[in-house]
C-alpha cells in the first residue's frame, strides 16, 4: 500500500522564527510543526547523538501518526568511511529506541570525497541487518557510485538509494526498493534556493507515479537557509493533493 510523508530536514531553525513559526514560542515549535507535516528528518543527529530523554520528549510532543527519519551520526560515514561498521550501527540503534514505533527510516549520508568501494559498501550493508526494525537509506554524493554494481548491492540488501537533488553533487534517480526517499537540498543553490512552481510540479508528478506503483515515498526539504524548506513542503503537499 502506498504511503506519502512530506516534511523538512530539521525543524528548529532560528531563521524560521518569523517566516514559519510566527507567534509560536520556541518550546512549542515541534508541536506546531507536527500540525503541518506528518514527518521530519532529524538533522541534528548527524552532528551529535541525542539522549534517550530528548527522543522521549519528541515522541510525546507529536501525534501517534507522526514519523521520524533519523540522519545517522557522521562518525561512521565521514570519520571511519564505513570501516568496522557493526559497533556504530548498534550505537545508533540503541540511542533511537526511545522513539519507539515513530522512527521509520535511517539515512546514512556518505561524504562527497568517498569514492566507490564495493567491498566496504557490502560490509556496511551487512551491518545494517542488525537493525531490521527500520528502513535504511544511503545518500551517495560521488558519481563513481552511480552504476549497476552499486544498484545491485542495494537491491539485494533491501536498502534504498537516496534521490538527492542539489547544486553541489549529481542526482542519481535510482529506485532500489519499495521505499522512495527524496532529499531536496536546493536545485540552484544548495541548502538555500527555493524550488520554483514548475520544479515542484515536476516532483509532484514523479511522486504521484511512484505512489501509483504502491511505493512508500518520503520527501524532505533541506533548503532551510532562507526558510524555503517549510514553504516548499507545504506547496508540494498541495500539488499532490490536487493531482
JOPERA-V319229 format. One record per pair of residues at least 4 apart in sequence whose C-alpha atoms are under 8 Angstrom apart, sorted by the first residue. I is the first residue (numbers start at 1). J is the second residue. If there is no record, write none. Layout:
i:I j:J
i:I j:J
This chain:
i:1 j:214
i:1 j:215
i:1 j:216
i:2 j:211
i:2 j:212
i:2 j:213
i:2 j:214
i:2 j:215
i:2 j:216
i:2 j:217
i:3 j:211
i:3 j:214
i:3 j:215
i:3 j:216
i:3 j:217
i:4 j:211
i:4 j:216
i:4 j:217
i:4 j:218
i:5 j:37
i:5 j:38
i:5 j:39
i:5 j:217
i:5 j:218
i:5 j:219
i:6 j:37
i:6 j:38
i:6 j:39
i:6 j:40
i:6 j:218
i:6 j:219
i:6 j:220
i:6 j:233
i:6 j:237
i:7 j:37
i:7 j:38
i:7 j:39
i:7 j:40
i:7 j:41
i:7 j:219
i:7 j:220
i:7 j:221
i:7 j:230
i:7 j:233
i:8 j:39
i:8 j:40
i:8 j:41
i:8 j:219
i:8 j:220
i:8 j:221
i:8 j:222
i:8 j:229
i:8 j:230
i:8 j:233
i:9 j:40
i:9 j:41
i:9 j:42
i:9 j:43
i:9 j:220
i:9 j:221
i:9 j:222
i:9 j:224
i:10 j:40
i:10 j:41
i:10 j:42
i:10 j:43
i:10 j:44
i:10 j:222
i:11 j:29
i:11 j:30
i:11 j:33
i:11 j:40
i:12 j:16
i:12 j:29
i:12 j:30
i:13 j:17
i:13 j:224
i:15 j:19
i:15 j:225
i:15 j:226
i:15 j:227
i:16 j:20
i:16 j:21
i:16 j:227
i:17 j:21
i:17 j:22
i:17 j:24
i:18 j:22
i:18 j:23
i:19 j:227
i:20 j:227
i:20 j:230
i:20 j:231
i:21 j:25
i:21 j:29
i:21 j:32
i:24 j:28
i:24 j:29
i:24 j:32
i:25 j:29
i:28 j:32
i:29 j:33
i:30 j:34
i:30 j:58
i:30 j:61
i:30 j:62
i:31 j:35
i:31 j:61
i:31 j:62
i:32 j:36
i:33 j:37
i:34 j:38
i:34 j:39
i:34 j:62
i:34 j:63
i:34 j:66
i:36 j:234
i:38 j:65
i:38 j:66
i:38 j:67
i:39 j:66
i:39 j:67
i:39 j:68
i:39 j:69
i:40 j:67
i:40 j:68
i:40 j:69
i:40 j:220
i:41 j:68
i:41 j:69
i:41 j:70
i:41 j:71
i:41 j:220
i:42 j:68
i:42 j:69
i:42 j:70
i:42 j:71
i:43 j:47
i:43 j:70
i:43 j:71
i:44 j:48
i:44 j:71
i:45 j:49
i:45 j:50
i:45 j:70
i:45 j:71
i:45 j:72
i:45 j:73
i:46 j:71
i:46 j:72
i:46 j:73
i:46 j:74
i:47 j:73
i:47 j:74
i:48 j:73
i:49 j:73
i:49 j:95
i:50 j:54
i:50 j:55
i:50 j:95
i:51 j:55
i:51 j:95
i:52 j:56
i:52 j:95
i:52 j:96
i:52 j:97
i:52 j:98
i:53 j:57
i:53 j:98
i:54 j:58
i:55 j:59
i:55 j:96
i:55 j:98
i:55 j:99
i:56 j:60
i:56 j:98
i:56 j:99
i:57 j:61
i:58 j:62
i:58 j:99
i:59 j:98
i:59 j:99
i:59 j:100
i:59 j:102
i:62 j:66
i:64 j:102
i:65 j:102
i:66 j:102
i:67 j:102
i:67 j:103
i:67 j:104
i:68 j:102
i:68 j:103
i:68 j:104
i:68 j:105
i:69 j:103
i:69 j:104
i:69 j:105
i:69 j:106
i:69 j:107
i:70 j:103
i:70 j:105
i:70 j:106
i:70 j:107
i:71 j:106
i:71 j:107
i:71 j:108
i:71 j:109
i:72 j:92
i:72 j:106
i:72 j:107
i:72 j:108
i:72 j:109
i:73 j:77
i:73 j:92
i:74 j:78
i:74 j:79
i:74 j:109
i:75 j:79
i:75 j:80
i:76 j:80
i:76 j:81
i:76 j:82
i:76 j:83
i:76 j:85
i:76 j:88
i:77 j:81
i:77 j:82
i:77 j:108
i:77 j:109
i:77 j:110
i:77 j:111
i:78 j:82
i:78 j:110
i:78 j:111
i:80 j:84
i:81 j:110
i:81 j:114
i:82 j:120
i:82 j:121
i:82 j:124
i:83 j:120
i:83 j:124
i:84 j:124
i:85 j:89
i:85 j:123
i:85 j:124
i:85 j:127
i:86 j:90
i:86 j:124
i:86 j:127
i:86 j:128
i:86 j:130
i:87 j:91
i:88 j:92
i:89 j:93
i:89 j:127
i:89 j:128
i:89 j:130
i:89 j:131
i:90 j:94
i:90 j:130
i:90 j:131
i:91 j:95
i:92 j:96
i:93 j:97
i:93 j:131
i:96 j:100
i:96 j:103
i:99 j:103
i:103 j:134
i:104 j:133
i:104 j:134
i:104 j:135
i:105 j:134
i:105 j:135
i:105 j:136
i:105 j:137
i:106 j:134
i:106 j:135
i:106 j:136
i:106 j:137
i:107 j:136
i:107 j:137
i:107 j:138
i:107 j:139
i:108 j:136
i:108 j:137
i:108 j:138
i:108 j:139
i:109 j:138
i:109 j:139
i:109 j:140
i:110 j:114
i:110 j:138
i:110 j:139
i:110 j:140
i:110 j:141
i:111 j:140
i:111 j:141
i:111 j:142
i:112 j:140
i:112 j:141
i:112 j:142
i:112 j:169
i:113 j:141
i:113 j:142
i:114 j:141
i:114 j:142
i:115 j:142
i:115 j:143
i:115 j:144
i:115 j:145
i:116 j:142
i:116 j:144
i:116 j:145
i:117 j:121
i:118 j:122
i:118 j:149
i:118 j:150
i:119 j:123
i:120 j:124
i:121 j:125
i:122 j:126
i:122 j:153
i:123 j:127
i:124 j:128
i:125 j:129
i:125 j:154
i:125 j:157
i:125 j:159
i:126 j:130
i:126 j:157
i:128 j:132
i:128 j:136
i:135 j:159
i:135 j:160
i:136 j:159
i:136 j:160
i:137 j:159
i:137 j:160
i:137 j:161
i:137 j:162
i:137 j:181
i:138 j:159
i:138 j:160
i:138 j:161
i:138 j:162
i:139 j:161
i:139 j:162
i:139 j:163
i:139 j:164
i:140 j:145
i:140 j:161
i:140 j:162
i:141 j:169
i:141 j:170
i:142 j:146
i:142 j:169
i:142 j:170
i:143 j:170
i:145 j:150
i:146 j:150
i:146 j:151
i:146 j:172
i:147 j:151
i:148 j:152
i:149 j:153
i:150 j:154
i:151 j:155
i:151 j:174
i:151 j:176
i:152 j:156
i:153 j:157
i:154 j:158
i:154 j:159
i:154 j:160
i:154 j:161
i:154 j:176
i:155 j:159
i:155 j:160
i:155 j:176
i:155 j:177
i:158 j:176
i:158 j:177
i:159 j:176
i:159 j:177
i:160 j:175
i:160 j:176
i:160 j:177
i:160 j:179
i:160 j:180
i:160 j:181
i:161 j:174
i:161 j:175
i:161 j:176
i:161 j:180
i:161 j:181
i:162 j:172
i:162 j:174
i:162 j:180
i:162 j:181
i:162 j:182
i:162 j:183
i:163 j:171
i:163 j:172
i:163 j:173
i:163 j:174
i:163 j:175
i:163 j:180
i:163 j:181
i:163 j:182
i:163 j:183
i:164 j:170
i:164 j:171
i:164 j:172
i:164 j:173
i:164 j:182
i:164 j:183
i:164 j:184
i:164 j:185
i:165 j:169
i:165 j:170
i:165 j:171
i:165 j:182
i:165 j:183
i:165 j:184
i:165 j:185
i:165 j:186
i:165 j:187
i:166 j:170
i:166 j:171
i:166 j:184
i:166 j:185
i:166 j:186
i:166 j:187
i:166 j:188
i:166 j:189
i:166 j:190
i:166 j:191
i:167 j:186
i:167 j:187
i:167 j:188
i:167 j:189
i:167 j:190
i:168 j:190
i:175 j:179
i:175 j:180
i:178 j:214
i:178 j:215
i:178 j:216
i:179 j:215
i:179 j:216
i:179 j:217
i:179 j:218
i:180 j:210
i:180 j:215
i:180 j:216
i:180 j:217
i:180 j:218
i:181 j:217
i:181 j:218
i:181 j:219
i:182 j:217
i:182 j:218
i:182 j:219
i:182 j:220
i:183 j:219
i:183 j:220
i:183 j:221
i:183 j:222
i:184 j:219
i:184 j:220
i:184 j:221
i:184 j:222
i:184 j:223
i:185 j:190
i:185 j:191
i:185 j:192
i:185 j:221
i:185 j:222
i:185 j:223
i:186 j:190
i:186 j:191
i:186 j:192
i:186 j:193
i:186 j:194
i:186 j:195
i:186 j:222
i:186 j:223
i:187 j:193
i:187 j:194
i:187 j:195
i:188 j:193
i:189 j:193
i:190 j:223
i:191 j:222
i:191 j:223
i:191 j:224
i:191 j:225
i:192 j:223
i:192 j:224
i:192 j:225
i:192 j:226
i:192 j:227
i:192 j:228
i:193 j:223
i:193 j:226
i:193 j:228
i:194 j:223
i:194 j:228
i:194 j:229
i:194 j:232
i:195 j:199
i:195 j:200
i:195 j:228
i:195 j:232
i:196 j:200
i:197 j:201
i:198 j:202
i:199 j:203
i:200 j:204
i:200 j:232
i:200 j:235
i:200 j:236
i:200 j:239
i:201 j:205
i:201 j:236
i:201 j:239
i:202 j:206
i:203 j:207
i:204 j:208
i:204 j:236
i:204 j:239
i:204 j:240
i:205 j:209
i:205 j:240
i:206 j:210
i:207 j:211
i:207 j:217
i:207 j:240
i:208 j:212
i:208 j:240
i:208 j:243
i:209 j:213
i:210 j:214
i:210 j:215
i:210 j:216
i:210 j:217
i:211 j:215
i:211 j:216
i:211 j:217
i:220 j:233
i:221 j:229
i:221 j:230
i:221 j:232
i:221 j:233
i:222 j:229
i:223 j:227
i:223 j:228
i:223 j:229
i:224 j:228
i:224 j:229
i:224 j:230
i:227 j:231
i:228 j:232
i:229 j:233
i:230 j:234
i:231 j:235
i:232 j:236
i:233 j:237
i:234 j:238
i:235 j:239
i:236 j:240
i:237 j:241
i:238 j:242
i:239 j:243
